[in-house]
Amino acid sequence: MIVRRNIIFTKDEKLSSSGASYSTKLDKQGTHRTCSLVFDRADSGRKVSFNGRDLEAKALHEGVEYLLETLLLSEEGLLSVSYESTETPPENAFLRFRINQEDSAAFESDMLESHGDFLILKSDISIRYDSISETAFIKPLLHVESPAKAVLIGAFLIDSFELLPSFRVILAPGLNKIELPEVKIVRPRFSTTDGQAFEYKAEFRISHDAQNYISVGRLFDFSEFSSHI
């Protein structure tokens, strides 16, 4: 049984693919929704500001993120990106909206129904542990409803590392139950230094057009297998 302590839904909207300066208006977000600006390159001489206030960058596994959540809780405004050089190579920029709620069923359907031509009904993982090789095997599972034949493009990550970096699934009309190949974690961590269960994050990144992605993630741990060590 997977222990779920939190459910995180993420939706990326492509904002720009250029190296030119630009601005966009952002609306005030609700208390359970947060927003950030994400670039696929860490350093390109850019400056990011919101209503004239410079934003600090946070390094990601790939790229960099500018956090807006505390600002957008209280006001709407203008997000601006400018570059030191007029010859900056093009880079991809995404607005990333998150919902972070322990009880997220209503938020899940609200966010995912609008994505492309299909609906993610369920995302889950199953886990088995081999005590001899000290290896955990994780099998990603998706239930997807599609009104017509479509292509689902995705990746599966654990703690931001792409263990299934790219997959494509042809969806048939109706309900599709998708079992993806197993991935493994050798000698997984069972607990933290203070004795608490060590949590991993499993994440699906899903798209219908290879341009705009949503992400559905769940926290899980291996505490049920702790008697095997």
C-alpha positions as CSV (number, residue, x, y, z in Angstrom):
1,M,0.0,0.0,0.0
2,I,1.4,3.4,-0.9
3,V,1.4,6.1,1.8
4,R,0.1,9.3,0.3
5,R,0.7,12.4,2.4
6,N,0.1,15.1,-0.1
7,I,-1.1,15.4,-3.7
8,I,0.5,18.1,-6.0
9,F,-0.9,19.1,-9.3
10,T,1.1,21.2,-11.7
11,K,0.2,22.8,-15.0
12,D,2.7,24.4,-17.3
13,E,1.7,27.0,-19.9
14,K,4.3,27.9,-22.5
15,L,4.9,31.6,-22.3
16,S,7.8,32.2,-24.8
17,S,10.4,30.5,-26.9
18,S,12.5,33.6,-27.7
19,G,15.5,35.5,-26.3
20,A,13.7,38.8,-26.7
21,S,12.3,41.0,-23.8
22,Y,8.6,40.7,-23.1
23,S,5.9,41.3,-20.5
24,T,2.6,39.5,-19.6
25,K,-0.2,40.3,-17.2
26,L,-0.9,37.9,-14.3
27,D,-4.1,37.6,-12.3
28,K,-4.3,37.2,-8.6
29,Q,-4.2,33.5,-7.5
30,G,-6.3,31.8,-4.9
31,T,-4.8,30.6,-1.6
32,H,-4.3,27.0,-2.8
33,R,-2.8,27.9,-6.1
34,T,0.7,29.1,-6.6
35,C,2.6,30.4,-9.7
36,S,6.2,30.6,-10.8
37,L,8.1,31.4,-14.0
38,V,10.4,28.5,-15.2
39,F,13.2,28.7,-17.8
40,D,14.9,25.7,-19.4
41,R,18.4,27.4,-19.0
42,A,20.0,28.5,-15.8
43,D,21.9,31.6,-16.9
44,S,21.2,33.7,-19.9
45,G,21.7,37.3,-18.6
46,R,18.0,37.7,-17.9
47,K,16.2,40.0,-15.4
48,V,12.8,39.0,-14.2
49,S,10.5,41.5,-12.3
50,F,6.9,41.7,-11.1
51,N,5.3,45.1,-10.8
52,G,8.8,46.6,-10.9
53,R,10.3,44.4,-8.2
54,D,13.2,42.1,-9.1
55,L,12.7,38.4,-8.5
56,E,15.3,36.0,-7.2
57,A,16.0,32.8,-9.1
58,K,15.9,29.3,-7.6
59,A,18.0,26.6,-9.3
60,L,16.2,23.5,-10.6
61,H,17.5,20.1,-11.7
62,E,17.2,21.5,-15.2
63,G,16.8,25.3,-15.6
64,V,15.8,27.9,-13.1
65,E,12.6,29.1,-11.4
66,Y,11.3,32.5,-10.3
67,L,8.7,32.3,-7.5
68,L,5.6,34.4,-7.6
69,E,3.3,32.8,-5.1
70,T,3.5,35.2,-2.2
71,L,3.1,38.2,-4.6
72,L,0.1,36.8,-6.4
73,L,-1.8,36.1,-3.2
74,S,-2.3,39.8,-2.7
75,E,-2.2,41.4,-6.1
76,E,-2.3,41.1,-9.9
77,G,0.3,42.7,-12.0
78,L,2.8,42.8,-14.8
79,L,5.5,40.1,-15.1
80,S,8.5,41.4,-17.2
81,V,11.5,39.6,-18.6
82,S,14.4,41.5,-20.1
83,Y,17.9,40.5,-21.4
84,E,21.3,42.2,-21.2
85,S,22.1,41.3,-24.8
86,T,19.9,41.6,-27.9
87,E,21.6,38.5,-29.2
88,T,20.5,36.1,-26.4
89,P,19.8,32.6,-27.8
90,P,16.1,31.6,-27.7
91,E,15.0,29.8,-24.5
92,N,11.8,28.2,-23.4
93,A,9.8,29.9,-20.6
94,F,6.8,28.4,-18.8
95,L,4.3,29.7,-16.3
96,R,3.9,26.9,-13.7
97,F,0.7,26.8,-11.7
98,R,0.5,24.5,-8.7
99,I,-2.3,23.2,-6.5
100,N,-1.1,21.7,-3.2
101,Q,-3.9,20.2,-1.1
102,E,-4.2,17.1,1.0
103,D,-7.7,16.6,-0.1
104,S,-7.5,17.4,-3.8
105,A,-10.2,15.5,-5.6
106,A,-12.2,18.6,-6.6
107,F,-9.0,20.4,-7.7
108,E,-7.8,17.3,-9.7
109,S,-10.8,17.2,-11.9
110,D,-10.9,21.0,-12.2
111,M,-7.3,21.2,-13.4
112,L,-6.9,18.1,-15.6
113,E,-10.2,18.2,-17.5
114,S,-9.0,21.2,-19.5
115,H,-5.8,19.5,-20.7
116,G,-5.9,18.8,-24.4
117,D,-8.1,16.0,-25.7
118,F,-8.1,13.6,-22.8
119,L,-8.8,13.4,-19.1
120,I,-6.4,11.8,-16.5
121,L,-8.8,9.9,-14.3
122,K,-6.1,8.3,-12.1
123,S,-2.4,8.2,-11.7
124,D,-0.8,5.8,-9.3
125,I,2.2,3.5,-8.7
126,S,2.7,0.0,-7.4
127,I,5.8,-1.0,-5.4
128,R,7.6,-4.3,-4.8
129,Y,10.8,-4.7,-2.9
130,D,13.5,-7.4,-3.3
131,S,15.4,-7.7,0.0
132,I,18.1,-9.9,-1.6
133,S,19.2,-7.2,-4.1
134,E,18.0,-4.4,-1.9
135,T,16.1,-3.0,-4.8
136,A,12.6,-1.3,-5.0
137,F,10.7,-1.8,-8.2
138,I,8.1,0.9,-9.0
139,K,5.5,0.5,-11.7
140,P,3.7,3.6,-13.0
141,L,0.0,3.3,-13.8
142,L,-2.4,5.7,-15.6
143,H,-6.1,5.6,-16.3
144,V,-6.9,8.0,-19.1
145,E,-10.3,8.7,-20.8
146,S,-10.2,10.0,-24.4
147,P,-13.1,11.0,-26.6
148,A,-11.3,9.9,-29.7
149,K,-8.0,8.4,-30.8
150,A,-5.2,10.5,-29.5
151,V,-1.5,10.5,-28.6
152,L,-0.4,10.9,-24.9
153,I,3.2,12.1,-24.5
154,G,4.8,11.8,-21.1
155,A,7.7,11.2,-18.8
156,F,7.9,9.6,-15.3
157,L,10.1,11.1,-12.6
158,I,11.1,10.3,-9.1
159,D,12.5,13.3,-7.1
160,S,12.9,15.2,-10.4
161,F,15.0,12.6,-12.1
162,E,13.5,11.2,-15.3
163,L,13.5,7.4,-14.9
164,L,11.2,7.1,-17.9
165,P,12.4,10.1,-19.9
166,S,10.0,9.9,-22.8
167,F,7.1,7.7,-23.7
168,R,4.2,7.9,-26.2
169,V,0.9,6.0,-25.9
170,I,-1.8,5.8,-28.5
171,L,-5.1,6.3,-26.8
172,A,-8.2,4.5,-28.0
173,P,-11.7,6.2,-27.6
174,G,-13.0,5.6,-24.1
175,L,-11.1,4.4,-21.0
176,N,-7.4,3.5,-21.4
177,K,-5.5,1.6,-18.6
178,I,-1.8,2.2,-19.1
179,E,0.9,0.2,-17.3
180,L,4.3,1.7,-17.9
181,P,7.6,-0.2,-17.6
182,E,9.0,-0.7,-14.1
183,V,11.8,1.5,-12.8
184,K,14.0,0.7,-9.9
185,I,15.7,2.4,-6.9
186,V,18.7,0.5,-5.6
187,R,19.1,0.6,-1.8
188,P,16.3,3.1,-1.3
189,R,16.2,5.2,1.9
190,F,13.7,4.0,4.5
191,S,14.0,6.7,7.1
192,T,15.5,10.1,7.9
193,T,18.1,10.8,10.5
194,D,15.4,11.5,13.1
195,G,13.6,8.2,12.4
196,Q,10.8,9.5,10.2
197,A,9.8,7.8,7.0
198,F,11.9,9.1,4.1
199,E,9.6,10.5,1.4
200,Y,10.1,10.3,-2.4
201,K,8.0,12.1,-5.0
202,A,6.7,10.2,-8.0
203,E,5.6,12.5,-10.8
204,F,4.0,12.1,-14.2
205,R,4.5,14.8,-16.8
206,I,1.9,14.6,-19.5
207,S,1.2,16.4,-22.7
208,H,-1.0,16.1,-25.8
209,D,1.1,18.3,-28.0
210,A,4.7,18.2,-26.7
211,Q,4.4,21.9,-25.9
212,N,2.2,22.3,-22.9
213,Y,2.5,19.9,-20.0
214,I,0.7,19.1,-16.8
215,S,2.3,17.3,-13.9
216,V,0.6,15.0,-11.3
217,G,2.8,14.0,-8.3
218,R,2.4,12.0,-5.2
219,L,4.7,11.5,-2.2
220,F,5.4,8.0,-1.1
221,D,7.7,6.0,1.2
222,F,9.0,2.5,1.8
223,S,8.0,2.2,5.4
224,E,5.9,-0.9,4.8
225,F,9.1,-2.7,3.7
226,S,11.2,-1.6,6.7
227,S,10.8,-5.1,8.3
228,H,12.7,-6.5,5.3
229,I,15.9,-4.8,6.2
